[in-house]
């Protein structure tokens, strides 16, 4: 059975955007990210930067690793994480915004076989010239949905008459052996879908999905969006990179793994680390062979 709830965030710092988000998330100080790049849209008014942090030393499980944005004018509008496909491998179990949009939260774990790993986290910061951070945060809407099961799926939406989809994320509340992500992606122009599954051992879990929206009309102009897509060929460890068209700035991204039998699981959801705006994602089979394909998405905006 699924549950859907949508609330506005940004009106008050620290306000949780859904019952599914632990209250403690708002209080996590996190680690300040290091800037990798900066991009401006065709209007010259919208700026995004990707920030990163490498969690060390290696550990088997990373829980609610929060990367925060140092720019006081920015909100966290997107992000991602990279675990590892080396050795036994480690998989993603969460990638979502924190409660006051000051950072991005990522979790990962090894599965069955030990695989201590360093977790690289990413946050995409957004600011708009002519708007304060508080004004921008108050213009963000986060929809949420949840579902429980061994292979849960949940789809969250935004009110499309007033908002445009700029990104999304997910969080798996797992116990026992664990439950691992297979999808987190824009399922339509106004909705975000996520999926996860147990692997090799029964382990039902609750999956939370988040859809992030920005007001269509801002004080400085109308917001236009684009969703770029790319498909990865069938492989044991498929990957693909979606590239934004010129004039837009990256606000989010995701992937959908088309697994067949045992399962193929996400280990990388990564915004651009270079001067080209893209989103790259990758997955892997785990314990049992299951070559699969992957669709990857990059979401961008510009002011008109």
N, C-alpha and C positions, 0 to 999 in steps of 0.2 A: 504494500500500500504506500502511495507517495503522498507527501505533504508539500504544499506550496505556500510561500509567504514572501511578500515584497515590502520593503520599507525604504524610506529615504535616509541616506547617511549624509554626514557633513554638517547638519544643523547644529550639532553639539559635539565637540571633540570627545572621542572615547565611546560614543554611542554605538552599540552593537547593531549590525545590520540584519540580524536574524537570530532566532532562537537556536539555530544549529551551530552558531559560532560560539565557542566557549568564552565566557566573560573574561577569563584570564588572558585571552588573546589581546584585548585592548590594553592590558597592563604590561605586556612584554616589551621591554626596552629595545631589544634587538641589537643588531650590529650595523653600524653605519657603513653603507656601501661606497665603493670606489667608482667614480665616473669612468665610463669607457668611451663615450661619444656624446654628441649633441646634434639634433636635427631641427630644422625650422620648416614649416609648411609654406606653400606658395604665397600665402598672405603676409608672411613675415611676423605673424602675431602668435602663432602656436609653436612652442618648443617642447621637445621631449629629449630625455637623456636616459641611457641605460646604465644602471649601477650594478656592481657585482661584489660578491664576497665568497671566499673559499673557506669552508669550515674545516678546521683541523684541530687535533689529530684525527686520523681515520677512526670511524666507529661503525658498528653494525646497523644501528638505528639512529636516524636524525628525526627528532620530534619537534615540530613547530619552530623550525629555524627561521627567525625573522630578520630580514634585511630592511633597513630604514633608509630614507632619502635625506641627505644633508641639506639640500636646497630648501630654505624656508618658504619659498614661493611655490613649491611643487607639491602635488599630491601623487600618490602611487596609483597609477591607472592600470598597470599590468605587471607581468613578471614571469618567472619560471625557475626551473632548477635542472641541474645535471648531476645524476648519480654516476653509475659506471656500467659498462658492458664488458669489463675485463674480468677474467677469472669466472667465478660463479655469477657475478653481476649483482647489482642492487637496483631497485625499482622505486618509482615515485608513488607516494600515497597522499600527497597534498600539494596544491599550488593555488593560493587564493589571497585576496587582499585582507589586511588586518582591519580592525574595526573603525579606526579613524582615518584610514587612507594615508597613513604616514609610512607604510611599508608593505612588504609582501612576505607571505608565510609559506615555507616549503618543508615537506617531510619526505623521508625515503627509508627504505629498509632492505636488508638482504632477505633471502627467502630459502628456508630449508638448509641450504649450504652457507656456511659463514663467508661473508665478503665484506670485511671492514673497508670503508671508503670515505673519501673526502667529498662533501656535498658543496657544489657551487650553486649559489643562489643569485637571482637577478630580480631587480625591480625597475620598472619603467616609470620615470617621473614625468609629469605633465604640468606645464604652466602656460597661461594665456596672458599676453600683454593687455593691460587695461582692466584686469580682474585680480582681486586679492585671492590668496589661498582659500580663505573662508568662503568667498563668493563661488570659487570654482568647486570646492568640496560640496557646497550646498546645491550645486547643479548636477550632482551625480546621484544615480538611482541604482541600487543593487537588488536584483530579484534573487530569490533563493528557492530551492526545491530539494527534497530528500526522498530516499527510498532505501529499503532494507532487503537483503537477500544474499545468496551466494554469488550472483552475477547482477548486482543492482544497476539500474539506469535511472537517471533523473534529469529533467529538463526544466530550466528556469527561464523566465521571460521578463521583458520590460514593457511599459506602456508605450507602444510605438508611435502614438499620436504626438507625444511630447518629447520622447527620447530616441536617440540612436544607439545602437549596440556598438560598444568600443572594446569589449573584451569579456573575459569570464575566467572561472576557475573551479576548483573542486577540493573536497576534503573527505577522506575515508576514515571513519571511526572504526578501526579494526581491533580484534582481539584474537587470541589463539594463534594459529599459524599465520594469519594475515590475509589481506585482501588488497589487490594491486590494480592500479589504473590501466585502462586500455583506451580511453578516449576522454578528451576535453576539448570541445570545438564549437564554433558557431553553427548551429543547426538551421538557422534561418536569419533573416535580417534583424530579427528582434528576439532571438532566443539562443541559449547556450545549453549544450547537452554534455553529460559526462557518463562514463561507464567504468565499471571495475569488475574484478572476478577473483575468486579464490583459485589456488593453483596447486594441484597435487594432493591437497588435503581440504576437507570441508571446513570453511571458515566464513560464514555469512557475516555481513557488516552493513553499517549504515553509510550511504554515500550522500554527501551534500554537494549541490551544484550551485554556482553563482553566475548570474548574468549582470554585467556592468554596463550601465547606460549613461549617456551625457545628454543634457538638454539640447534639443534641435536648434533652439534659438538662444544664443548668448548675447550679452550686452554689446559685444564687439562684432557680431556677425552670425550667420547661419552655418551650422556644422554639416559637412558632407562626409560620408564614410565610404570605404571600399574594403572588400574582403578578397584578398588574393589567395590562390590555392595552388598546390603542387602535389603530384602523386609519386610515391616511391614504388619502385619495382618489387616484385615478390622476392623475399630473402629471409633468411633466419634472423637477421638484424637489419630490417628495412629502415631507410631514412629518406627525408625529402626536405627541401628548402623552398618556402614561399617568399617571393620578393614583391615589395610594394611598388606601385607605379610612382613616377615622379610627381612631386607636388604635395604628397601626403606624408604624414609622420606616423610612426608605429606606436600603437596603443595597446596591442595585445596579440595573442596568437594561441594556437592549439593544434591538436592532432586527433585523428580517428584511425585506430588500428583495425584492419579487417582480418581477424584471426580465424582459423578454421577448425582446429581440433583441440589440442591441449591448451593453447593460449599463447599470445604474444603480447608483451607488456611494455608500457612506456618507461624509459629510463632517462629521457632527455626532452625537455621543453625549454628552448633557449632562444631569447631575443638576440638580435644582432650584437656582435662584439666588434664590428668594424665600421667603416664609413658608408657601407651599403645597408639599406634598410631591408631586413629580412627576418623571418622566423624559421628556425630549424627544429625538427623533432625526430626522435628515433625510438625504436622499440626492439625487443629481443624475445626469442623463445627462451624457456627457462626449465631446465630439467628434462624436457621432452621436446623433440623436434617438431616445429610448426612454422614453416616458412609462410610469411604473410605479406600483405601490402599495407601501406600507410598513406593517408591523406593529411597534408599539413596546410595550415591556414595562417595568414598574417592579416591583422585588422589595422586600418589606418584612418586618420581623419585629416580634414583641411577646412579652413574657413572660406566661405564664399563671399 
